Amino acid sequence: MFLDEATSALDSASERVVQDALETAAVGRTTFTIAHRLSTIKRSDIILVIADGRLVEEGSHDELMSREGVYYDLYTKGQQ
């Protein structure tokens, strides 16, 4: 499955419903999700962070948060 910001126009409640359905549909499948809203990919197995056309970080949400790098900065700014 390829998803390009599938929930960008939704309110938080609708986003959660769609996210739950997408996660169910993704079981046993490789899924690529392009996301600007980082809550969209928080539960992904592997997150690739691309900046200026280059891969700068890779890992799970928890791994990337613990490194306090680019993903951490973007995620914490989005939570404010």
Backbone as a printed PyTorch tensor [residue, N CA C, xyz], in Angstrom:
tensor([[[  0.8420,  -1.1690,   0.0000],
         [  0.0000,   0.0000,   0.0000],
         [  0.8900,   1.2350,   0.0000]],

        [[  0.5300,   2.2280,  -0.7750],
         [  1.1820,   3.5280,  -0.7400],
         [  0.1540,   4.5470,  -0.2750]],

        [[  0.4940,   5.3150,   0.7400],
         [ -0.4060,   6.3380,   1.2630],
         [  0.3280,   7.6710,   1.2780]],

        [[ -0.2680,   8.6780,   0.6650],
         [  0.3360,  10.0070,   0.6500],
         [ -0.5310,  10.9340,   1.4800]],

        [[ -0.1510,  11.0970,   2.7410],
         [ -0.8560,  11.9640,   3.6860],
         [ -2.3640,  11.7140,   3.6390]],

        [[ -2.7180,  10.4790,   3.9220],
         [ -4.1130,  10.0390,   3.8140],
         [ -5.0560,  10.7330,   4.7870]],

        [[ -4.5370,  11.3300,   5.8580],
         [ -5.4060,  11.9270,   6.8770],
         [ -5.2160,  13.4300,   7.0180]],

        [[ -4.5580,  14.0750,   6.0850],
         [ -4.1830,  15.4840,   6.2570],
         [ -5.3650,  16.4340,   6.4030]],

        [[ -6.5110,  16.1210,   5.8220],
         [ -7.6490,  17.0390,   5.8660],
         [ -8.6710,  16.6700,   6.9440]],

        [[ -8.3310,  15.7430,   7.8220],
         [ -9.2860,  15.2540,   8.8110],
         [ -9.0800,  15.8830,  10.1800]],

        [[-10.1780,  15.9580,  10.9600],
         [-10.0560,  16.3680,  12.3560],
         [ -9.4780,  15.1880,  13.1380]],

        [[ -9.1090,  15.4210,  14.3820],
         [ -8.4160,  14.3970,  15.1820],
         [ -9.2310,  13.1170,  15.3520]],

        [[-10.5240,  13.2450,  15.6090],
         [-11.3590,  12.0560,  15.8210],
         [-11.4690,  11.2280,  14.5400]],

        [[-11.7010,  11.8940,  13.4180],
         [-11.7970,  11.1840,  12.1370],
         [-10.4550,  10.5770,  11.7580]],

        [[ -9.3720,  11.3040,  12.0510],
         [ -8.0300,  10.7900,  11.7560],
         [ -7.7960,   9.4680,  12.4820]],

        [[ -8.1970,   9.3860,  13.7510],
         [ -7.9920,   8.1670,  14.5360],
         [ -8.7550,   6.9900,  13.9200]],

        [[ -9.9920,   7.2240,  13.4860],
         [-10.8020,   6.1700,  12.8660],
         [-10.1220,   5.6680,  11.5970]],

        [[ -9.6660,   6.5980,  10.7550],
         [ -8.9980,   6.2230,   9.5060],
         [ -7.6820,   5.5130,   9.8070]],

        [[ -6.9110,   6.0230,  10.7720],
         [ -5.6330,   5.3960,  11.1360],
         [ -5.8400,   3.9590,  11.6000]],

        [[ -6.8430,   3.7400,  12.4380],
         [ -7.1170,   2.3800,  12.9180],
         [ -7.4630,   1.4510,  11.7530]],

        [[ -8.2810,   1.9330,  10.8180],
         [ -8.6550,   1.1210,   9.6520],
         [ -7.4400,   0.8330,   8.7740]],

        [[ -6.5890,   1.8390,   8.5720],
         [ -5.3880,   1.6480,   7.7550],
         [ -4.4250,   0.6640,   8.4080]],

        [[ -4.2750,   0.7460,   9.7310],
         [ -3.3920,  -0.1830,  10.4340],
         [ -3.9010,  -1.6160,  10.3080]],

        [[ -5.2060,  -1.8020,  10.3740],
         [ -5.7870,  -3.1320,  10.1940],
         [ -5.5280,  -3.6350,   8.7770]],

        [[ -5.7270,  -2.7730,   7.7960],
         [ -5.5130,  -3.1530,   6.3910],
         [ -4.0440,  -3.4410,   6.0970]],

        [[ -3.1400,  -2.8270,   6.8490],
         [ -1.7060,  -2.9640,   6.5890],
         [ -1.0900,  -4.2310,   7.1780]],

        [[ -1.8140,  -4.9160,   8.0500],
         [ -1.2710,  -6.1200,   8.6820],
         [ -0.8460,  -7.1180,   7.6030]],

        [[  0.4180,  -7.5370,   7.6770],
         [  0.9480,  -8.5000,   6.7280],
         [  1.3350,  -7.9070,   5.3860]],

        [[  1.3080,  -6.5790,   5.2860],
         [  1.6480,  -5.9050,   4.0320],
         [  2.7460,  -4.8800,   4.2760]],

        [[  3.5260,  -4.6360,   3.2530],
         [  4.4850,  -3.5350,   3.3020],
         [  3.7340,  -2.2680,   2.9310]],

        [[  3.8550,  -1.2450,   3.7640],
         [  3.1250,   0.0020,   3.5460],
         [  4.0940,   1.1700,   3.5840]],

        [[  4.0290,   2.0160,   2.5860],
         [  4.8140,   3.2480,   2.5550],
         [  3.8500,   4.4000,   2.7860]],

        [[  4.1340,   5.2120,   3.7830],
         [  3.2780,   6.3440,   4.0940],
         [  4.1040,   7.6190,   4.0270]],

        [[  3.6420,   8.5710,   3.2560],
         [  4.2790,   9.8870,   3.1970],
         [  3.5020,  10.7630,   4.1620]],

        [[  4.1950,  11.3360,   5.1450],
         [  3.4740,  12.0710,   6.1840],
         [  4.1430,  13.3900,   6.5190]],

        [[  3.3100,  14.3810,   6.6990],
         [  3.7690,  15.6620,   7.2220],
         [  3.2930,  15.7930,   8.6680]],

        [[  2.1570,  15.1830,   8.9670],
         [  1.6320,  15.1340,  10.3310],
         [  2.2310,  13.8780,  10.9640]],

        [[  3.1620,  14.0520,  11.8950],
         [  3.9300,  12.9180,  12.4000],
         [  3.1110,  11.9300,  13.2210]],

        [[  1.9620,  12.3510,  13.7220],
         [  1.1010,  11.3970,  14.4260],
         [  0.6450,  10.2870,  13.4840]],

        [[  0.6530,  10.5690,  12.1840],
         [  0.2630,   9.5940,  11.1660],
         [  1.1830,   8.3800,  11.1590]],

        [[  2.4520,   8.5690,  11.5010],
         [  3.4340,   7.4840,  11.3770],
         [  4.0040,   7.0200,  12.7110]],

        [[  3.4860,   7.5480,  13.8020],
         [  4.0440,   7.2540,  15.1300],
         [  4.1530,   5.7570,  15.4140]],

        [[  3.1880,   4.9580,  14.9600],
         [  3.1950,   3.5190,  15.2520],
         [  3.8180,   2.6810,  14.1370]],

        [[  4.5050,   3.3190,  13.1990],
         [  5.1670,   2.5830,  12.1090],
         [  6.3560,   1.8000,  12.6530]],

        [[  6.6570,   0.6720,  12.0220],
         [  7.8090,  -0.1380,  12.4350],
         [  9.1140,   0.6000,  12.1740]],

        [[  9.2250,   1.2040,  11.0000],
         [ 10.4380,   1.9390,  10.6180],
         [ 10.0180,   3.2780,  10.0280]],

        [[ 10.6440,   4.3330,  10.5060],
         [ 10.3970,   5.6830,  10.0010],
         [ 11.6810,   6.1710,   9.3530]],

        [[ 11.5680,   6.6600,   8.1310],
         [ 12.7060,   7.2550,   7.4300],
         [ 12.5010,   8.7610,   7.4270]],

        [[ 13.4970,   9.5020,   7.8880],
         [ 13.4160,  10.9600,   7.9270],
         [ 14.2710,  11.5040,   6.7960]],

        [[ 13.6350,  12.2440,   5.8980],
         [ 14.3330,  12.8140,   4.7470],
         [ 14.3480,  14.3240,   4.8960]],

        [[ 15.5220,  14.9140,   4.7840],
         [ 15.6790,  16.3710,   4.8480],
         [ 16.5930,  16.8020,   3.7140]],

        [[ 16.1940,  17.8270,   3.0080],
         [ 16.9770,  18.3330,   1.8700],
         [ 17.3110,  17.2320,   0.8740]],

        [[ 16.3480,  16.3130,   0.6560],
         [ 16.5290,  15.2490,  -0.3190],
         [ 17.4290,  14.1080,   0.1150]],

        [[ 17.8350,  14.0960,   1.3970],
         [ 18.7360,  13.0450,   1.9000],
         [ 18.0970,  12.3330,   3.0860]],

        [[ 18.3820,  11.0380,   3.1870],
         [ 17.9590,  10.2720,   4.3510],
         [ 18.8570,  10.6670,   5.5170]],

        [[ 18.2660,  11.2310,   6.5710],
         [ 19.0830,  11.7040,   7.6910],
         [ 18.9020,  10.8780,   8.9620]],

        [[ 17.7790,  10.1600,   9.0740],
         [ 17.5470,   9.3220,  10.2520],
         [ 16.6470,   8.1540,   9.8740]],

        [[ 16.7500,   7.0830,  10.6610],
         [ 15.9320,   5.8940,  10.4390],
         [ 15.7410,   5.1930,  11.7720]],

        [[ 14.5250,   4.7420,  12.0380],
         [ 14.2580,   4.0010,  13.2600],
         [ 12.7870,   4.0410,  13.6090]],

        [[ 12.4410,   3.4610,  14.7460],
         [ 11.0610,   3.5330,  15.2340],
         [ 10.8570,   4.9060,  15.8800]],

        [[  9.6100,   5.2160,  16.1990],
         [  9.3180,   6.4880,  16.8670],
         [ 10.1390,   6.6140,  18.1530]],

        [[ 10.1250,   5.5700,  18.9750],
         [ 10.8470,   5.6240,  20.2500],
         [ 12.3510,   5.7840,  20.0500]],

        [[ 12.9040,   5.0660,  19.0820],
         [ 14.3460,   5.1900,  18.8020],
         [ 14.7000,   6.6040,  18.3480]],

        [[ 13.8960,   7.1490,  17.4450],
         [ 14.1720,   8.4900,  16.9300],
         [ 13.9930,   9.5530,  18.0120]],

        [[ 13.0110,   9.3790,  18.8710],
         [ 12.8130,  10.3410,  19.9610],
         [ 13.9910,  10.3000,  20.9310]],

        [[ 14.5170,   9.1080,  21.2080],
         [ 15.6300,   8.9940,  22.1570],
         [ 16.9140,   9.6190,  21.6160]],

        [[ 17.0470,   9.6900,  20.2890],
         [ 18.2460,  10.2930,  19.6820],
         [ 18.2190,  11.8190,  19.7010]],

        [[ 17.0230,  12.3850,  19.8790],
         [ 16.8500,  13.8420,  19.9280],
         [ 17.4560,  14.5480,  18.7170]],

        [[ 17.2020,  14.0040,  17.5300],
         [ 17.7020,  14.5810,  16.2800],
         [ 16.6160,  15.3340,  15.5310]],

        [[ 16.6390,  15.2180,  14.2150],
         [ 15.7020,  15.9320,  13.3440],
         [ 14.2560,  15.5280,  13.6440]],

        [[ 13.9890,  14.2270,  13.7200],
         [ 12.6280,  13.7460,  13.9930],
         [ 12.1370,  14.2770,  15.3370]],

        [[ 12.9610,  14.1890,  16.3410],
         [ 12.6140,  14.6880,  17.6750],
         [ 12.2280,  16.1630,  17.6100]],

        [[ 13.0430,  16.9500,  16.9390],
         [ 12.7640,  18.3850,  16.8180],
         [ 11.4230,  18.6310,  16.1290]],

        [[ 11.1800,  17.9310,  15.0270],
         [  9.9220,  18.1030,  14.2940],
         [  8.7320,  17.6400,  15.1270]],

        [[  8.8820,  16.5110,  15.8060],
         [  7.7770,  15.9570,  16.5810],
         [  7.4380,  16.8540,  17.7680]],

        [[  8.4430,  17.3120,  18.4840],
         [  8.1720,  18.1470,  19.6570],
         [  7.6150,  19.5110,  19.2540]],

        [[  8.0420,  20.0510,  18.1400],
         [  7.4680,  21.3210,  17.6580],
         [  6.0050,  21.1400,  17.2940]],

        [[  5.6620,  19.9980,  16.7350],
         [  4.2810,  19.7200,  16.3520],
         [  3.3620,  19.4890,  17.5330]],

        [[  3.9060,  19.1690,  18.6950],
         [  3.1100,  18.9090,  19.8890],
         [  2.7810,  20.1770,  20.6620]],

        [[  3.4080,  21.2700,  20.3110],
         [  3.1950,  22.5240,  21.0590],
         [  1.9220,  23.2130,  20.6540]]])
